[in-house]
Amino acid sequence: MTHFAGTEHETSTCPRRHLLRNPDVVPLFALRRSCDGQVGIEGSRKLTPAALEGLAVIDDAVAWRMEDDAKQRARDAVPRG
């Protein structure tokens, strides 16, 4: 199965497997959840460029997933006959 198809992050590796292989990114997910993805100016001053880039990748993945889910709902809403 392909994850994040059509993006620069396209992969055949399950996102959960990525986390198991890269546990150092887990704090980024906790940070994103704690601020609902909005670190603000003060937060961005305190974070390293690598952390900000990681948050941007997570934001891209979330946006892609939301768009993909919306497309799937639209496909499911079309009557088949």
N, C-alpha and C positions, 0 to 999 in steps of 0.2 A: 504494500500500500504506500502511496506517495502522500507525504504530509507537506503542507504549505505549497501546493502545486502552483506553478506560475510565478513564484516569487524567487528572489535571490537566495532564500533560505530553504528551497525545495530539498527534501530529503526522503530517503526510504527508511530511515531509522525513526522509530516511534519516539515522540517527544519525552515520554517517560523514561525510555532507555537513555536518551541524551542526559537527562537529569541524574540517572544512576551513574553514568560515566563521568559526569562533571558536577559533583556535589557542591563545588565552590560557587555556582550560580544561584543556589537556593536562597542565599540571603537577598539577592536582587528581587526575587519573587516576594519575599516577606516585606521588603522595602516598598515595592510597588503596591502591595495590598494595604500597607499601613497608611499610604497617602492617596489611595485610589488613583494611582498613576500620575498624580500632579505633585511633583517635588517642589515646585515653586522656585523663586529666585534664591532664597536663602538655602534651600536644600541643594540646588545645583552648585552653589558656591562651595558646599562642604563635600560634594562627591567628586571622585576622580573622573577623568575623561572616560576611562574604561567602564566605570559604573554607569555613567550617563549613556554610553553607547549600548551597554547591555540593556538598560531600560528602554532604549529606542527599539531594540530588536524585539523585546517583549511586547511593546506597544504595536509594532508592525504585525506580530503574530496574532495578537488579540484582534486587531482590525481585520486581518485576513479571515480569521475564524468567524467573526461576526458577519462579514460579507458573504462568506461561504454558507453560513447557516441561513441567511436571508435568501440566497439563491435557491437553496434546497427547499425552504418553505414555499417559495414562489412556484417551484416545479411541482411540489406536492399539492398546491392549491388548484392547479390546472385540471379541470375535469377530463377524465379519460373515457373515451367512448368508442 
